[in-house]
Amino acid sequence: MKRFWLASVALAALLASPAMAADWPPIAPTYAPPAPPPPAIYSWWTGCYLGGNVGGTWTRAFYTAASPVVGREDFTFIPKAVIGGGQLGCQYQWDSLVFGLEGTWSWSNLQQSQPSILSPGRERSIGIDQIGTITPRVGYTWDNTMLYAKVGWAGVRVSARARNLGTGENINFTDFTSGWTVGVGMEHVPWQNIVLGVEANYYNVGSFDHSGVDTFGVPAQFSNTSASLWSISVRASYLFSPPIGTRYVN
């Protein structure tokens, strides 16, 4: 009899449990919230740019002028002048580093004359009026400011002249000679696509030796030629780039 009652109670509990469960509110499944995205990195520097620059330049140039009439005489020139031109380049930002390639073309009026000691009434002069460069650039950025360095090819147009004060110029050897350049600079993006900066450069000009005859048919020669140039310029460029995008790093 006791077993009968126990079985009846168990059967009643089984029959009642679905009805009791229906009266309980549903329990929402538990799950972990999604992880927040990693910090965003903004790229200010990727793209191609076009701009202009202006500043000051100075040089130390040297040559030996020789002719069978005057003999050999050494000249050293240290002129200063304004320099200005344009720059064109493309670059890519990878994390905090920027890699690029840039070309520049500048105009100047570096000129100086010296009287000849061996031949009174004559003078020798130097002139540098064009400078072109092609250089890779590497920069380090923090947000919208970048420090960079560059090194590469430089071409300089140099003129070596001799002049008789009474009859005028009688020798003019002009040549576009190759050398190398190195520079450092800082740039800042105050507004998207506008890049402002300052840059210092050193140019090492290769030899521009020349020989020929003057207007009187006398042989003339410029030898032992060398020139080093320095410049400091301010720059402004427009960066052709897509709107500032966000990249996420894992």
Sequence and secondary structure as in RCSB ss.txt:
>XXXX:A:sequence
MKRFWLASVALAALLASPAMAADWPPIAPTYAPPAPPPPAIYSWWTGCYLGGNVGGTWTRAFYTAASPVVGREDF
TFIPKAVIGGGQLGCQYQWDSLVFGLEGTWSWSNLQQSQPSILSPGRERSIGIDQIGTITPRVGYTWDNTMLYAK
VGWAGVRVSARARNLGTGENINFTDFTSGWTVGVGMEHVPWQNIVLGVEANYYNVGSFDHSGVDTFGVPAQFSNT
SASLWSISVRASYLFSPPIGTRYVN
>XXXX:A:secstr
 HHHHHHHHHHHHHHHHHHHHHTS               EEE SS EEEEEEEEEEEEEEEEEEEEETTTEEEEE
EE  EEEEEEEEEEEEEEETTEEEEEEEEEEEEEEEEEEE SSSTTEEEEEEEEEEEEEEEEEEEEETTEEEEEE
EEEEEEEEEEEEEETTTEEEEEEEEEEEEEEEEEEEEEEEETTEEEEEEEEEEEE    EEEE TTS EEEEEEE
EEEEEEEEEEEEEEE  S  EEE  
